[in-house]
Amino acid sequence: MSNPPEIVRRYFALAGQADKEPWLALFADDAVVEDEGRTHRGIGEIRAWRDGTPLVSYEITDVEQTPAGTVVTATISGDFPGSPFAGLRFRFEEYDDTRIRRLRIAP
């Protein structure tokens, strides 16, 4: 398992915190997040998506660097039916050291 880039590490470190602003600051204003077939375009839709999801914790089980981006597989736990959920894949397709521009999340 390779180490994820710093912005990817920050995504997982901040995602489970109640204060969502530092996590939202990781995304470009025009970022796109696809979460199991639902597309959230722009920071406003990403904020609404985050507001509608329960807080979860992440255990990273694999990190792979691919030509299409960084793929992180994780187990998520929280107050939702089916918790813990193993094998969720986060494909960071477009990002740099300061912002995430495209993220796909799928089992």
C-alpha positions as CSV (number, residue, x, y, z in Angstrom):
1,M,0.0,0.0,0.0
2,S,1.5,3.3,-1.0
3,N,1.0,6.6,0.9
4,P,-1.7,8.9,-0.4
5,P,-0.9,12.5,-1.4
6,E,-1.2,15.1,1.4
7,I,-4.5,16.5,0.1
8,V,-6.0,12.9,0.1
9,R,-4.8,12.3,3.6
10,R,-6.4,15.6,4.7
11,Y,-9.7,14.6,3.0
12,F,-9.9,11.6,5.3
13,A,-8.6,13.3,8.4
14,L,-11.2,16.1,8.1
15,A,-14.2,14.3,6.7
16,G,-15.2,12.8,10.0
17,Q,-15.2,16.0,11.9
18,A,-18.3,18.0,12.9
19,D,-16.9,21.3,11.6
20,K,-17.3,20.8,7.8
21,E,-15.6,24.0,6.7
22,P,-12.0,22.8,6.7
23,W,-13.1,19.7,4.7
24,L,-15.1,21.8,2.2
25,A,-12.0,24.1,1.8
26,L,-10.3,21.1,0.1
27,F,-12.6,21.3,-2.9
28,A,-12.3,23.7,-5.9
29,D,-15.4,25.9,-6.3
30,D,-16.2,24.0,-9.5
31,A,-15.4,20.5,-8.1
32,V,-17.5,17.5,-9.0
33,V,-18.2,14.6,-6.6
34,E,-19.9,11.5,-7.8
35,D,-21.2,9.4,-4.9
36,E,-22.6,6.0,-6.0
37,G,-24.2,7.5,-9.1
38,R,-25.3,10.9,-7.7
39,T,-23.4,13.8,-9.1
40,H,-22.7,16.9,-7.0
41,R,-21.4,19.9,-9.1
42,G,-19.8,22.9,-7.5
43,I,-19.1,23.7,-3.8
44,G,-22.8,24.5,-3.1
45,E,-24.0,21.0,-4.1
46,I,-21.0,19.4,-2.3
47,R,-22.0,21.4,0.8
48,A,-25.6,20.2,0.6
49,W,-24.4,16.6,0.1
50,R,-22.2,16.8,3.1
51,D,-25.0,18.4,5.2
52,G,-27.2,15.4,4.3
53,T,-24.8,12.6,5.3
54,P,-24.0,11.3,8.8
55,L,-20.5,11.8,10.3
56,V,-18.4,8.7,9.7
57,S,-14.9,7.5,10.6
58,Y,-12.6,6.0,8.0
59,E,-10.1,3.1,8.1
60,I,-8.0,3.2,5.0
61,T,-7.3,-0.4,3.9
62,D,-5.6,0.2,0.5
63,V,-4.1,3.1,-1.5
64,E,-3.2,2.7,-5.2
65,Q,-1.7,5.2,-7.6
66,T,-3.1,4.7,-11.1
67,P,-2.9,6.6,-14.3
68,A,-6.4,7.9,-13.6
69,G,-5.6,9.1,-10.1
70,T,-5.3,7.9,-6.5
71,V,-7.7,5.2,-5.5
72,V,-8.3,4.7,-1.7
73,T,-10.3,1.8,-0.4
74,A,-11.7,2.3,3.1
75,T,-14.1,0.9,5.7
76,I,-16.5,3.5,6.9
77,S,-18.2,3.4,10.3
78,G,-20.9,5.6,11.7
79,D,-24.5,6.0,12.7
80,F,-26.1,4.5,9.5
81,P,-27.7,1.2,8.5
82,G,-25.1,-1.3,7.5
83,S,-22.2,0.2,9.5
84,P,-19.4,-0.7,9.2
85,F,-19.3,-0.7,5.4
86,A,-16.1,-2.2,4.0
87,G,-14.6,-1.8,0.5
88,L,-15.8,1.7,-0.4
89,R,-13.5,3.1,-3.1
90,F,-12.6,6.8,-3.4
91,R,-11.1,7.6,-6.7
92,F,-9.4,11.1,-6.6
93,E,-9.2,11.8,-10.4
94,E,-8.3,15.4,-10.5
95,Y,-6.5,17.2,-7.7
96,D,-3.3,19.1,-6.9
97,D,-1.6,20.1,-3.7
98,T,-4.3,22.6,-2.8
99,R,-7.7,21.5,-4.2
100,I,-9.7,18.4,-5.2
101,R,-11.5,18.9,-8.5
102,R,-13.0,15.4,-9.2
103,L,-13.8,12.6,-6.8
104,R,-15.8,9.4,-7.5
105,I,-17.0,7.3,-4.6
106,A,-18.4,3.8,-5.3
107,P,-18.4,0.3,-3.7
